[in-house]
Amino acid sequence: MPDKISKLHRSWLMSRVRGRDTKPERIARSLLHHFGYRFTVNGPKNKTLPGKPDIVLPARKTVIFVHGCFWHRHPGCKHATTPKSNQEYWQAKFRRNVERDLENETKLVAAGWRVVTLWECELKDPEKAAARLIVELPRIPSLEPPEELEDHQLVAETQAVYGKKRKPRNSR
Ligand SMILES: [Zn+2]
């Protein structure tokens, strides 16, 4: 999927995060905003739903957790290290975190919510994060490219990625 994101789209994404405060949650918000989703970060549901989700898309009954790879144990991630000393302590702590995450997700899913977890390391690569969101979230609301990128090629590629127009792509 990532290779289907056009160069223009990619440079737009990068321009959004380069030289800015690139906190993972901020990148997630920026991407969602770009895609045209409506969401809350400080709404009542952000405070009351299990696990206090970082981002809530109420209309789509979707929550997004932005998780640190270390504390939430991103499987297979190089950032999910275990400190050398006090290993038992750390392992117990990590286990609790993972269990709690799972419990929250189970409750949310049981209540009809779609749960998306974005990992900190993914958000350091906005292109990757964008690709995840395209896969995880139902239908991108806005297929319009941002104004400064008005470009037929971008529109066509965006539609190809988002599946609105399933035109066969030219084989190279
Ligand atoms: Zn990670």
Backbone and ligand atoms as CSV (ligand in chain L), in Angstrom:
chain,resi,resn,atom,element,x,y,z
A,1,MET,N,N,0.807,-1.227,0.000
A,1,MET,CA,C,0.000,0.000,0.000
A,1,MET,C,C,0.843,1.280,0.000
A,2,PRO,N,N,1.900,1.352,0.816
A,2,PRO,CA,C,2.636,2.634,0.848
A,2,PRO,C,C,3.152,3.047,-0.517
A,3,ASP,N,N,3.535,2.069,-1.340
A,3,ASP,CA,C,4.100,2.443,-2.633
A,3,ASP,C,C,3.065,3.044,-3.558
A,4,LYS,N,N,1.810,2.952,-3.176
A,4,LYS,CA,C,0.764,3.518,-4.021
A,4,LYS,C,C,0.501,4.991,-3.719
A,5,ILE,N,N,1.071,5.467,-2.656
A,5,ILE,CA,C,0.895,6.879,-2.357
A,5,ILE,C,C,1.807,7.686,-3.274
A,6,SER,N,N,1.214,8.647,-3.922
A,6,SER,CA,C,1.972,9.361,-4.940
A,6,SER,C,C,3.094,10.183,-4.331
A,7,LYS,N,N,4.025,10.550,-5.189
A,7,LYS,CA,C,5.148,11.371,-4.735
A,7,LYS,C,C,4.663,12.700,-4.197
A,8,LEU,N,N,3.671,13.261,-4.881
A,8,LEU,CA,C,3.168,14.558,-4.444
A,8,LEU,C,C,2.528,14.460,-3.072
A,9,HIS,N,N,1.769,13.401,-2.912
A,9,HIS,CA,C,1.112,13.183,-1.641
A,9,HIS,C,C,2.158,13.027,-0.542
A,10,ARG,N,N,3.182,12.287,-0.873
A,10,ARG,CA,C,4.248,12.050,0.087
A,10,ARG,C,C,4.937,13.360,0.468
A,11,SER,N,N,5.210,14.185,-0.520
A,11,SER,CA,C,5.902,15.426,-0.159
A,11,SER,C,C,4.983,16.332,0.649
A,12,TRP,N,N,3.689,16.242,0.360
A,12,TRP,CA,C,2.769,17.019,1.194
A,12,TRP,C,C,2.853,16.536,2.641
A,13,LEU,N,N,2.804,15.222,2.817
A,13,LEU,CA,C,2.866,14.666,4.173
A,13,LEU,C,C,4.140,15.099,4.879
A,14,MET,N,N,5.248,14.998,4.149
A,14,MET,CA,C,6.516,15.332,4.774
A,14,MET,C,C,6.586,16.817,5.123
A,15,SER,N,N,6.015,17.637,4.252
A,15,SER,CA,C,6.063,19.075,4.529
A,15,SER,C,C,5.241,19.414,5.772
A,16,ARG,N,N,4.275,18.565,6.062
A,16,ARG,CA,C,3.445,18.803,7.233
A,16,ARG,C,C,4.207,18.554,8.521
A,17,VAL,N,N,5.158,17.699,8.482
A,17,VAL,CA,C,5.804,17.290,9.731
A,17,VAL,C,C,7.238,17.760,9.849
A,18,ARG,N,N,7.836,18.083,8.721
A,18,ARG,CA,C,9.241,18.471,8.770
A,18,ARG,C,C,9.397,19.783,9.531
A,19,GLY,N,N,10.353,19.810,10.428
A,19,GLY,CA,C,10.653,21.048,11.140
A,19,GLY,C,C,9.550,21.503,12.073
A,20,ARG,N,N,8.630,20.626,12.357
A,20,ARG,CA,C,7.575,21.021,13.277
A,20,ARG,C,C,7.681,20.207,14.551
A,21,ASP,N,N,6.792,20.525,15.425
A,21,ASP,CA,C,6.653,19.684,16.604
A,21,ASP,C,C,6.049,18.373,16.125
A,22,THR,N,N,6.886,17.358,16.023
A,22,THR,CA,C,6.397,16.138,15.391
A,22,THR,C,C,6.036,15.086,16.424
A,23,LYS,N,N,5.345,15.486,17.442
A,23,LYS,CA,C,4.842,14.500,18.391
A,23,LYS,C,C,3.910,13.545,17.641
A,24,PRO,N,N,4.028,12.252,17.944
A,24,PRO,CA,C,3.252,11.267,17.188
A,24,PRO,C,C,1.758,11.598,17.121
A,25,GLU,N,N,1.206,12.022,18.251
A,25,GLU,CA,C,-0.228,12.277,18.241
A,25,GLU,C,C,-0.577,13.422,17.302
A,26,ARG,N,N,0.321,14.381,17.245
A,26,ARG,CA,C,0.087,15.521,16.375
A,26,ARG,C,C,0.112,15.108,14.899
A,27,ILE,N,N,1.022,14.199,14.584
A,27,ILE,CA,C,1.087,13.713,13.207
A,27,ILE,C,C,-0.200,12.958,12.867
A,28,ALA,N,N,-0.669,12.155,13.820
A,28,ALA,CA,C,-1.909,11.419,13.585
A,28,ALA,C,C,-3.060,12.385,13.310
A,29,ARG,N,N,-3.151,13.419,14.112
A,29,ARG,CA,C,-4.222,14.408,13.909
A,29,ARG,C,C,-4.112,15.077,12.558
A,30,SER,N,N,-2.883,15.414,12.212
A,30,SER,CA,C,-2.655,16.099,10.947
A,30,SER,C,C,-3.092,15.230,9.768
A,31,LEU,N,N,-2.777,13.954,9.847
A,31,LEU,CA,C,-3.172,13.041,8.774
A,31,LEU,C,C,-4.687,12.926,8.684
A,32,LEU,N,N,-5.310,12.766,9.845
A,32,LEU,CA,C,-6.768,12.621,9.861
A,32,LEU,C,C,-7.435,13.868,9.315
A,33,HIS,N,N,-6.904,14.986,9.721
A,33,HIS,CA,C,-7.439,16.257,9.250
A,33,HIS,C,C,-7.295,16.344,7.729
A,34,HIS,N,N,-6.137,15.960,7.259
A,34,HIS,CA,C,-5.878,15.982,5.823
A,34,HIS,C,C,-6.867,15.102,5.069
A,35,PHE,N,N,-7.162,13.952,5.632
A,35,PHE,CA,C,-8.090,13.034,4.974
A,35,PHE,C,C,-9.542,13.484,5.106
A,36,GLY,N,N,-9.771,14.476,5.927
A,36,GLY,CA,C,-11.131,15.013,6.042
A,36,GLY,C,C,-11.974,14.382,7.129
A,37,TYR,N,N,-11.360,13.633,8.012
A,37,TYR,CA,C,-12.128,13.041,9.103
A,37,TYR,C,C,-12.445,14.078,10.162
A,38,ARG,N,N,-13.574,13.896,10.796
A,38,ARG,CA,C,-13.900,14.728,11.941
A,38,ARG,C,C,-13.664,13.912,13.195
A,39,PHE,N,N,-12.980,14.528,14.130
A,39,PHE,CA,C,-12.593,13.757,15.312
A,39,PHE,C,C,-12.455,14.679,16.518
A,40,THR,N,N,-12.432,14.071,17.683
A,40,THR,CA,C,-12.220,14.847,18.903
A,40,THR,C,C,-10.984,14.307,19.623
A,41,VAL,N,N,-10.314,15.211,20.332
A,41,VAL,CA,C,-9.200,14.787,21.172
A,41,VAL,C,C,-9.443,15.154,22.639
A,42,ASN,N,N,-10.438,15.998,22.839
A,42,ASN,CA,C,-10.743,16.454,24.190
A,42,ASN,C,C,-12.226,16.347,24.511
A,43,GLY,N,N,-12.928,15.590,23.699
A,43,GLY,CA,C,-14.373,15.466,23.874
A,43,GLY,C,C,-14.702,14.563,25.050
A,44,PRO,N,N,-15.984,14.499,25.390
A,44,PRO,CA,C,-16.392,13.641,26.519
A,44,PRO,C,C,-15.980,12.183,26.304
A,45,LYS,N,N,-16.076,11.717,25.075
A,45,LYS,CA,C,-15.753,10.306,24.818
A,45,LYS,C,C,-14.255,10.037,24.990
A,46,ASN,N,N,-13.436,11.052,24.760
A,46,ASN,CA,C,-12.002,10.865,24.991
A,46,ASN,C,C,-11.709,10.612,26.467
A,47,LYS,N,N,-12.655,11.049,27.312
A,47,LYS,CA,C,-12.412,10.902,28.745
A,47,LYS,C,C,-13.137,9.720,29.351
A,48,THR,N,N,-14.240,9.308,28.705
A,48,THR,CA,C,-15.077,8.298,29.348
A,48,THR,C,C,-14.964,6.908,28.732
A,49,LEU,N,N,-14.557,6.809,27.491
A,49,LEU,CA,C,-14.467,5.472,26.886
A,49,LEU,C,C,-13.303,4.692,27.505
A,50,PRO,N,N,-13.415,3.355,27.498
A,50,PRO,CA,C,-12.345,2.543,28.074
A,50,PRO,C,C,-10.982,2.900,27.476
A,51,GLY,N,N,-10.018,3.114,28.340
A,51,GLY,CA,C,-8.664,3.428,27.897
A,51,GLY,C,C,-8.444,4.875,27.513
A,52,LYS,N,N,-9.517,5.697,27.612
A,52,LYS,CA,C,-9.398,7.121,27.252
A,52,LYS,C,C,-8.680,7.318,25.909
A,53,PRO,N,N,-9.350,6.958,24.842
A,53,PRO,CA,C,-8.677,7.005,23.531
A,53,PRO,C,C,-8.156,8.409,23.201
A,54,ASP,N,N,-6.997,8.451,22.550
A,54,ASP,CA,C,-6.388,9.723,22.179
A,54,ASP,C,C,-7.259,10.472,21.175
A,55,ILE,N,N,-7.842,9.724,20.256
A,55,ILE,CA,C,-8.618,10.335,19.181
A,55,ILE,C,C,-9.908,9.541,19.022
A,56,VAL,N,N,-11.021,10.276,18.942
A,56,VAL,CA,C,-12.316,9.623,18.744
A,56,VAL,C,C,-12.956,10.187,17.485
A,57,LEU,N,N,-13.419,9.300,16.621
A,57,LEU,CA,C,-14.174,9.695,15.442
A,57,LEU,C,C,-15.616,9.270,15.691
A,58,PRO,N,N,-16.387,10.137,16.347
A,58,PRO,CA,C,-17.701,9.715,16.831
A,58,PRO,C,C,-18.615,9.242,15.708
A,59,ALA,N,N,-18.623,9.970,14.596
A,59,ALA,CA,C,-19.557,9.617,13.524
A,59,ALA,C,C,-19.249,8.246,12.942
A,60,ARG,N,N,-18.015,7.850,13.025
A,60,ARG,CA,C,-17.609,6.567,12.470
A,60,ARG,C,C,-17.420,5.501,13.538
A,61,LYS,N,N,-17.786,5.844,14.726
A,61,LYS,CA,C,-17.655,4.921,15.859
A,61,LYS,C,C,-16.285,4.237,15.858
A,62,THR,N,N,-15.283,5.080,15.757
A,62,THR,CA,C,-13.907,4.591,15.703
A,62,THR,C,C,-13.065,5.337,16.733
A,63,VAL,N,N,-12.202,4.602,17.395
A,63,VAL,CA,C,-11.249,5.257,18.288
A,63,VAL,C,C,-9.835,4.925,17.819
A,64,ILE,N,N,-8.944,5.854,18.078
A,64,ILE,CA,C,-7.542,5.639,17.733
A,64,ILE,C,C,-6.689,5.831,18.974
A,65,PHE,N,N,-5.876,4.830,19.244
A,65,PHE,CA,C,-4.876,4.959,20.303
A,65,PHE,C,C,-3.528,5.225,19.657
A,66,VAL,N,N,-2.835,6.208,20.174
A,66,VAL,CA,C,-1.457,6.444,19.750
A,66,VAL,C,C,-0.574,5.897,20.861
A,67,HIS,N,N,0.068,4.797,20.576
A,67,HIS,CA,C,0.791,4.095,21.635
A,67,HIS,C,C,2.301,4.205,21.478
A,68,GLY,N,N,2.942,4.446,22.598
A,68,GLY,CA,C,4.399,4.397,22.646
A,68,GLY,C,C,4.847,2.949,22.558
A,69,CYS,N,N,5.859,2.705,21.729
A,69,CYS,CA,C,6.295,1.335,21.467
A,69,CYS,C,C,6.872,0.672,22.722
A,70,PHE,N,N,7.533,1.453,23.547
A,70,PHE,CA,C,8.188,0.909,24.733
A,70,PHE,C,C,7.151,0.502,25.788
A,71,TRP,N,N,6.302,1.419,26.174
A,71,TRP,CA,C,5.366,1.156,27.267
A,71,TRP,C,C,4.271,0.182,26.878
A,72,HIS,N,N,3.880,0.225,25.629
A,72,HIS,CA,C,2.756,-0.623,25.210
A,72,HIS,C,C,3.214,-1.856,24.446
A,73,ARG,N,N,4.527,-2.041,24.345
A,73,ARG,CA,C,5.126,-3.261,23.798
A,73,ARG,C,C,4.693,-3.535,22.368
A,74,HIS,N,N,5.075,-2.667,21.493
A,74,HIS,CA,C,4.831,-2.888,20.073
A,74,HIS,C,C,5.504,-4.192,19.636
A,75,PRO,N,N,4.685,-5.181,19.204
A,75,PRO,CA,C,5.280,-6.497,18.883
A,75,PRO,C,C,6.328,-6.390,17.773
A,76,GLY,N,N,7.467,-6.970,18.033
A,76,GLY,CA,C,8.517,-7.021,17.021
A,76,GLY,C,C,9.230,-5.700,16.770
A,77,CYS,N,N,8.964,-4.698,17.581
A,77,CYS,CA,C,9.543,-3.377,17.336
A,77,CYS,C,C,10.863,-3.223,18.092
A,78,LYS,N,N,11.811,-2.582,17.435
A,78,LYS,CA,C,13.119,-2.421,18.074
A,78,LYS,C,C,13.054,-1.479,19.279
A,79,HIS,N,N,11.997,-0.702,19.373
A,79,HIS,CA,C,11.864,0.210,20.513
A,79,HIS,C,C,11.258,-0.463,21.745
A,80,ALA,N,N,10.752,-1.668,21.566
A,80,ALA,CA,C,10.140,-2.370,22.697
A,80,ALA,C,C,11.203,-3.152,23.457
A,81,THR,N,N,12.184,-2.425,23.951
A,81,THR,CA,C,13.287,-3.063,24.664
A,81,THR,C,C,12.906,-3.297,26.123
A,82,THR,N,N,13.685,-4.133,26.793
A,82,THR,CA,C,13.503,-4.338,28.231
A,82,THR,C,C,14.792,-3.926,28.937
A,83,PRO,N,N,14.668,-3.035,29.906
A,83,PRO,CA,C,15.867,-2.607,30.640
A,83,PRO,C,C,16.579,-3.808,31.267
A,84,LYS,N,N,17.892,-3.710,31.338
A,84,LYS,CA,C,18.693,-4.846,31.803
A,84,LYS,C,C,18.480,-5.150,33.288
A,85,SER,N,N,18.364,-4.085,34.079
A,85,SER,CA,C,18.201,-4.357,35.507
A,85,SER,C,C,16.720,-4.416,35.871
A,86,ASN,N,N,16.432,-5.105,36.978
A,86,ASN,CA,C,15.049,-5.228,37.455
A,86,ASN,C,C,14.110,-5.812,36.409
A,87,GLN,N,N,14.590,-6.810,35.740
A,87,GLN,CA,C,13.790,-7.343,34.634
A,87,GLN,C,C,12.412,-7.812,35.070
A,88,GLU,N,N,12.344,-8.410,36.260
A,88,GLU,CA,C,11.039,-8.913,36.703
A,88,GLU,C,C,10.050,-7.773,36.889
A,89,TYR,N,N,10.564,-6.728,37.477
A,89,TYR,CA,C,9.724,-5.541,37.681
A,89,TYR,C,C,9.182,-5.033,36.349
A,90,TRP,N,N,10.096,-4.877,35.400
A,90,TRP,CA,C,9.681,-4.341,34.108
A,90,TRP,C,C,8.711,-5.270,33.406
A,91,GLN,N,N,9.012,-6.546,33.469
A,91,GLN,CA,C,8.138,-7.467,32.756
A,91,GLN,C,C,6.732,-7.476,33.340
A,92,ALA,N,N,6.659,-7.380,34.661
A,92,ALA,CA,C,5.332,-7.322,35.291
A,92,ALA,C,C,4.601,-6.060,34.864
A,93,LYS,N,N,5.347,-4.980,34.828
A,93,LYS,CA,C,4.759,-3.698,34.455
A,93,LYS,C,C,4.253,-3.727,33.006
A,94,PHE,N,N,5.104,-4.228,32.138
A,94,PHE,CA,C,4.720,-4.315,30.726
A,94,PHE,C,C,3.496,-5.212,30.553
A,95,ARG,N,N,3.496,-6.323,31.310
A,95,ARG,CA,C,2.393,-7.259,31.176
A,95,ARG,C,C,1.077,-6.581,31.561
A,96,ARG,N,N,1.145,-5.818,32.633
A,96,ARG,CA,C,-0.070,-5.092,33.050
A,96,ARG,C,C,-0.537,-4.126,31.961
A,97,ASN,N,N,0.398,-3.408,31.387
A,97,ASN,CA,C,0.032,-2.461,30.331
A,97,ASN,C,C,-0.644,-3.163,29.160
A,98,VAL,N,N,-0.034,-4.254,28.733
A,98,VAL,CA,C,-0.563,-4.967,27.572
A,98,VAL,C,C,-1.941,-5.549,27.896
A,99,GLU,N,N,-2.062,-6.076,29.125
A,99,GLU,CA,C,-3.360,-6.641,29.524
A,99,GLU,C,C,-4.431,-5.565,29.557
A,100,ARG,N,N,-4.053,-4.425,30.088
A,100,ARG,CA,C,-5.016,-3.329,30.176
A,100,ARG,C,C,-5.441,-2.851,28.782
A,101,ASP,N,N,-4.478,-2.766,27.894
A,101,ASP,CA,C,-4.805,-2.377,26.519
A,101,ASP,C,C,-5.796,-3.360,25.900
A,102,LEU,N,N,-5.515,-4.628,26.126
A,102,LEU,CA,C,-6.366,-5.665,25.551
A,102,LEU,C,C,-7.777,-5.594,26.142
A,103,GLU,N,N,-7.844,-5.391,27.455
A,103,GLU,CA,C,-9.146,-5.258,28.117
A,103,GLU,C,C,-9.941,-4.095,27.547
A,104,ASN,N,N,-9.262,-2.972,27.407
A,104,ASN,CA,C,-9.935,-1.788,26.870
A,104,ASN,C,C,-10.444,-2.042,25.461
A,105,GLU,N,N,-9.593,-2.657,24.676
A,105,GLU,CA,C,-9.991,-2.923,23.297
A,105,GLU,C,C,-11.186,-3.864,23.252
A,106,THR,N,N,-11.146,-4.880,24.109
A,106,THR,CA,C,-12.250,-5.837,24.141
A,106,THR,C,C,-13.559,-5.142,24.502
A,107,LYS,N,N,-13.481,-4.262,25.490
A,107,LYS,CA,C,-14.703,-3.535,25.898
A,107,LYS,C,C,-15.203,-2.644,24.773
A,108,LEU,N,N,-14.291,-1.966,24.134
A,108,LEU,CA,C,-14.677,-1.052,23.062
A,108,LEU,C,C,-15.318,-1.818,21.903
A,109,VAL,N,N,-14.681,-2.908,21.521
A,109,VAL,CA,C,-15.204,-3.696,20.404
A,109,VAL,C,C,-16.583,-4.247,20.761
A,110,ALA,N,N,-16.734,-4.696,22.024
A,110,ALA,CA,C,-18.027,-5.224,22.463
A,110,ALA,C,C,-19.101,-4.143,22.388
A,111,ALA,N,N,-18.703,-2.893,22.573
A,111,ALA,CA,C,-19.662,-1.795,22.520
A,111,ALA,C,C,-19.814,-1.244,21.097
A,112,GLY,N,N,-19.208,-1.940,20.150
A,112,GLY,CA,C,-19.427,-1.562,18.758
A,112,GLY,C,C,-18.437,-0.562,18.184
A,113,TRP,N,N,-17.332,-0.358,18.875
A,113,TRP,CA,C,-16.328,0.587,18.374
A,113,TRP,C,C,-15.277,-0.129,17.552
A,114,ARG,N,N,-14.841,0.540,16.531
A,114,ARG,CA,C,-13.668,0.090,15.789
A,114,ARG,C,C,-12.437,0.667,16.491
A,115,VAL,N,N,-11.461,-0.175,16.727
A,115,VAL,CA,C,-10.280,0.262,17.475
A,115,VAL,C,C,-9.046,0.204,16.574
A,116,VAL,N,N,-8.384,1.321,16.449
A,116,VAL,CA,C,-7.155,1.392,15.653
A,116,VAL,C,C,-6.017,1.805,16.581
A,117,THR,N,N,-4.943,1.059,16.549
A,117,THR,CA,C,-3.754,1.440,17.316
A,117,THR,C,C,-2.671,1.891,16.353
A,118,LEU,N,N,-2.251,3.110,16.535
A,118,LEU,CA,C,-1.115,3.606,15.759
A,118,LEU,C,C,0.092,3.637,16.676
A,119,TRP,N,N,1.190,3.092,16.204
A,119,TRP,CA,C,2.399,3.039,17.021
A,119,TRP,C,C,3.267,4.256,16.746
A,120,GLU,N,N,3.928,4.652,17.812
A,120,GLU,CA,C,4.805,5.814,17.735
A,120,GLU,C,C,5.803,5.710,16.573
A,121,CYS,N,N,6.363,4.525,16.400
A,121,CYS,CA,C,7.376,4.383,15.343
A,121,CYS,C,C,6.748,4.531,13.958
A,122,GLU,N,N,5.495,4.109,13.819
A,122,GLU,CA,C,4.818,4.292,12.532
A,122,GLU,C,C,4.616,5.770,12.238
A,123,LEU,N,N,4.308,6.504,13.289
A,123,LEU,CA,C,4.005,7.917,13.094
A,123,LEU,C,C,5.261,8.738,12.820
A,124,LYS,N,N,6.414,8.134,13.091
A,124,LYS,CA,C,7.649,8.835,12.705
A,124,LYS,C,C,7.832,8.785,11.201
A,125,ASP,N,N,7.099,7.891,10.568
A,125,ASP,CA,C,7.114,7.802,9.115
A,125,ASP,C,C,5.682,8.061,8.633
A,126,PRO,N,N,5.349,9.328,8.398
A,126,PRO,CA,C,3.956,9.686,8.126
A,126,PRO,C,C,3.364,8.944,6.934
A,127,GLU,N,N,4.214,8.590,6.019
A,127,GLU,CA,C,3.725,7.873,4.852
A,127,GLU,C,C,3.185,6.504,5.254
A,128,LYS,N,N,3.952,5.869,6.126
A,128,LYS,CA,C,3.542,4.570,6.642
A,128,LYS,C,C,2.229,4.706,7.427
A,129,ALA,N,N,2.195,5.741,8.271
A,129,ALA,CA,C,0.997,5.960,9.077
A,129,ALA,C,C,-0.208,6.241,8.192
A,130,ALA,N,N,0.006,7.010,7.134
A,130,ALA,CA,C,-1.093,7.308,6.218
A,130,ALA,C,C,-1.599,6.025,5.576
A,131,ALA,N,N,-0.657,5.175,5.199
A,131,ALA,CA,C,-1.043,3.914,4.577
A,131,ALA,C,C,-1.861,3.069,5.550
A,132,ARG,N,N,-1.458,3.037,6.807
A,132,ARG,CA,C,-2.219,2.304,7.827
A,132,ARG,C,C,-3.627,2.854,7.961
A,133,LEU,N,N,-3.729,4.173,8.006
A,133,LEU,CA,C,-5.044,4.773,8.183
A,133,LEU,C,C,-5.952,4.460,7.002
A,134,ILE,N,N,-5.358,4.481,5.811
A,134,ILE,CA,C,-6.155,4.191,4.618
A,134,ILE,C,C,-6.716,2.775,4.702
A,135,VAL,N,N,-5.901,1.867,5.236
A,135,VAL,CA,C,-6.355,0.484,5.356
A,135,VAL,C,C,-7.352,0.327,6.500
A,136,GLU,N,N,-7.081,1.005,7.620
A,136,GLU,CA,C,-7.847,0.744,8.842
A,136,GLU,C,C,-9.180,1.495,8.908
A,137,LEU,N,N,-9.227,2.659,8.325
A,137,LEU,CA,C,-10.425,3.472,8.486
A,137,LEU,C,C,-11.353,3.286,7.302
A,138,PRO,N,N,-12.636,3.291,7.580
A,138,PRO,CA,C,-13.579,3.130,6.491
A,138,PRO,C,C,-13.671,4.405,5.665
A,139,ARG,N,N,-13.445,4.300,4.415
A,139,ARG,CA,C,-13.662,5.369,3.444
A,139,ARG,C,C,-13.072,6.716,3.843
A,140,ILE,N,N,-12.183,7.191,3.037
A,140,ILE,CA,C,-11.603,8.504,3.252
A,140,ILE,C,C,-12.637,9.544,2.815
A,141,PRO,N,N,-13.075,10.402,3.718
A,141,PRO,CA,C,-14.170,11.316,3.379
A,141,PRO,C,C,-13.829,12.311,2.278
A,142,SER,N,N,-12.644,12.801,2.292
A,142,SER,CA,C,-12.322,13.814,1.300
A,142,SER,C,C,-11.274,13.281,0.340
A,143,LEU,N,N,-11.667,13.201,-0.911
A,143,LEU,CA,C,-10.690,12.752,-1.893
A,143,LEU,C,C,-9.999,13.937,-2.544
A,144,GLU,N,N,-10.404,15.113,-2.155
A,144,GLU,CA,C,-9.796,16.299,-2.742
A,144,GLU,C,C,-8.388,16.487,-2.213
A,145,PRO,N,N,-7.466,16.768,-3.094
A,145,PRO,CA,C,-6.117,17.065,-2.609
A,145,PRO,C,C,-6.112,18.448,-1.975
A,146,PRO,N,N,-5.159,18.699,-1.102
A,146,PRO,CA,C,-5.080,20.039,-0.538
A,146,PRO,C,C,-4.855,21.058,-1.647
A,147,GLU,N,N,-5.332,22.259,-1.424
A,147,GLU,CA,C,-5.353,23.279,-2.479
A,147,GLU,C,C,-4.014,23.449,-3.183
A,148,GLU,N,N,-2.974,23.514,-2.373
A,148,GLU,CA,C,-1.665,23.807,-2.963
A,148,GLU,C,C,-1.169,22.680,-3.850
A,149,LEU,N,N,-1.868,21.540,-3.790
A,149,LEU,CA,C,-1.434,20.413,-4.598
A,149,LEU,C,C,-2.457,20.050,-5.667
A,150,GLU,N,N,-3.232,21.015,-6.103
A,150,GLU,CA,C,-4.189,20.763,-7.166
A,150,GLU,C,C,-3.448,20.183,-8.366
A,151,ASP,N,N,-3.738,18.967,-8.662
A,151,ASP,CA,C,-2.929,18.296,-9.677
A,151,ASP,C,C,-3.676,17.047,-10.132
A,152,HIS,N,N,-3.838,16.942,-11.426
A,152,HIS,CA,C,-4.643,15.830,-11.944
A,152,HIS,C,C,-4.048,14.479,-11.607
A,153,GLN,N,N,-2.748,14.447,-11.645
A,153,GLN,CA,C,-2.100,13.179,-11.357
A,153,GLN,C,C,-2.364,12.747,-9.913
A,154,LEU,N,N,-2.287,13.737,-9.030
A,154,LEU,CA,C,-2.533,13.426,-7.627
A,154,LEU,C,C,-3.963,12.943,-7.427
A,155,VAL,N,N,-4.898,13.625,-8.062
A,155,VAL,CA,C,-6.299,13.224,-7.940
A,155,VAL,C,C,-6.466,11.790,-8.403
A,156,ALA,N,N,-5.886,11.499,-9.559
A,156,ALA,CA,C,-6.039,10.154,-10.116
A,156,ALA,C,C,-5.415,9.111,-9.191
A,157,GLU,N,N,-4.240,9.424,-8.690
A,157,GLU,CA,C,-3.568,8.447,-7.834
A,157,GLU,C,C,-4.283,8.295,-6.502
A,158,THR,N,N,-4.763,9.422,-6.010
A,158,THR,CA,C,-5.496,9.359,-4.756
A,158,THR,C,C,-6.720,8.473,-4.906
A,159,GLN,N,N,-7.403,8.643,-6.031
A,159,GLN,CA,C,-8.589,7.819,-6.255
A,159,GLN,C,C,-8.219,6.356,-6.402
A,160,ALA,N,N,-7.086,6.112,-7.044
A,160,ALA,CA,C,-6.656,4.726,-7.204
A,160,ALA,C,C,-6.377,4.100,-5.844
A,161,VAL,N,N,-5.740,4.880,-4.976
A,161,VAL,CA,C,-5.411,4.357,-3.647
A,161,VAL,C,C,-6.668,4.156,-2.832
A,162,TYR,N,N,-7.553,5.131,-2.885
A,162,TYR,CA,C,-8.725,5.072,-2.026
A,162,TYR,C,C,-9.859,4.260,-2.633
A,163,GLY,N,N,-9.668,3.841,-3.854
A,163,GLY,CA,C,-10.622,2.907,-4.436
A,163,GLY,C,C,-11.922,3.497,-4.908
A,164,LYS,N,N,-11.989,4.800,-5.081
A,164,LYS,CA,C,-13.239,5.383,-5.563
A,164,LYS,C,C,-13.442,5.013,-7.023
A,165,LYS,N,N,-12.394,5.230,-7.792
A,165,LYS,CA,C,-12.431,4.860,-9.210
A,165,LYS,C,C,-11.446,3.734,-9.386
A,166,ARG,N,N,-11.936,2.559,-9.666
A,166,ARG,CA,C,-10.997,1.472,-9.810
A,166,ARG,C,C,-10.572,1.314,-11.262
A,167,LYS,N,N,-9.871,2.312,-11.720
A,167,LYS,CA,C,-9.341,2.227,-13.078
A,167,LYS,C,C,-8.110,1.339,-13.048
A,168,PRO,N,N,-7.957,0.483,-14.054
A,168,PRO,CA,C,-6.714,-0.291,-14.093
A,168,PRO,C,C,-5.539,0.649,-14.301
A,169,ARG,N,N,-4.514,0.418,-13.545
A,169,ARG,CA,C,-3.330,1.273,-13.669
A,169,ARG,C,C,-2.445,0.741,-14.789
A,170,ASN,N,N,-1.816,1.654,-15.478
A,170,ASN,CA,C,-0.913,1.236,-16.557
A,170,ASN,C,C,0.205,0.384,-15.989
A,171,SER,N,N,0.439,-0.730,-16.632
A,171,SER,CA,C,1.592,-1.514,-16.193
A,171,SER,C,C,2.832,-0.941,-16.858
A,172,ARG,N,N,3.930,-1.045,-16.101
A,172,ARG,CA,C,5.109,-0.346,-16.623
A,172,ARG,C,C,5.843,-1.215,-17.616
L,1,ZN,ZN,ZN,7.194,0.455,17.224
